Amino acid sequence: MKFDNIKTLNQRLKKNKSKDDKDYFNFLKYIEKQKIPTTEIIFQFPIYLGEKNLARHIQFYELFKKVQNLSGHIADVGTWKGSSMIFMSKLVKILENNSGTKVYGFDWFKGHVQGKNDKKEHQGKYKSSYAELKKNLKMLKLNNTKIIKIDLVKNLRSFFNKNKWLRFKYVFIDCGTEKVLENAVPLFWSKLLKNGVMILDHYNNPTSPSESYIIDSVIGSNSIEKFHFSDHPSAFIIKKK
Ligand SMILES: C[S@@+](CC[C@H](N)C(=O)[O-])C[C@H]1O[C@@H](n2cnc3c(N)ncnc32)[C@H](O)[C@@H]1O
């Protein structure tokens, strides 16, 4: 599995334009040189975590609270190494321990395949290890979590046909390629409960050029909202109609 390191930091730093990002990435480079033990970094994580990443997870939490009393499950659509999914699994473990709510992570673990209307730079990115994610879930004892290893373009409809009972209250769409969005968004929308939330990592954002029009074509007159404190995820929809 590929890990972020000083080389990937340098590449990302070159692309980053905001002063805050540059300052934070410089801090990260300084931290890398310190060779601080992993355990120290994890136990003292607020020192090291960037504000953008923290804001992202506050969003997940705020949206989770909005649907906590609904009866559906949670879907992480595009799971990669498991970061967003495992955050949701831990929220369920902390806040809904006896509820029976399950977290479903959907991925094929092969990374992005670029279609004609997708951004070139994502081709081949986000490949990860299914075995490693399974091992992490086992060691963390996150029994509330299931990984569904499928091609979201070819096999999602048959997965839902086999699991007709399955309903979601919280769906995070984090796979910004046109083919996946075209196939997966209508199916997940149809399985989302009234008052459930669909969260979009790249609505109204050039990194996923097809996301806005595909979402607009599926959600009818429901409002597209965002939090004022974060742009990533960039939008969410509470399904009213
Ligand atoms: C941006 S990553 C997900 C990141 C993750 N949600 C997180 O926050 O860490 C997108 C994921 O979509 C997956 N993906 C892309 N095309 C797919 C397809 N056709 N079927 C299933 N998964 C796919 C990739 O393998 C990748 O892991």
The ligand as an ORCA input file, in Angstrom:
! r2SCAN-3c Opt
* xyz 0 1
  C     -11.339      9.235     -3.133
  S     -11.273      7.525     -2.802
  C     -12.252      7.352     -1.349
  C     -11.660      8.033     -0.141
  C     -12.304      7.693      1.190
  N     -13.737      7.911      1.194
  C     -11.671      8.531      2.296
  O     -12.275      9.535      2.727
  O     -10.550      8.200      2.705
  C     -12.296      6.869     -4.081
  C     -12.421      5.362     -4.104
  O     -13.334      4.986     -5.143
  C     -12.964      3.685     -5.610
  N     -13.523      3.391     -6.940
  C     -13.265      4.020     -8.114
  N     -13.948      3.418     -9.119
  C     -14.647      2.381     -8.567
  C     -15.522      1.387     -9.075
  N     -15.823      1.307    -10.379
  N     -16.063      0.498     -8.206
  C     -15.766      0.556     -6.879
  N     -14.938      1.473     -6.343
  C     -14.390      2.380     -7.165
  C     -11.444      3.739     -5.631
  O     -10.903      2.420     -5.580
  C     -11.122      4.607     -4.400
  O     -10.768      3.820     -3.294
*
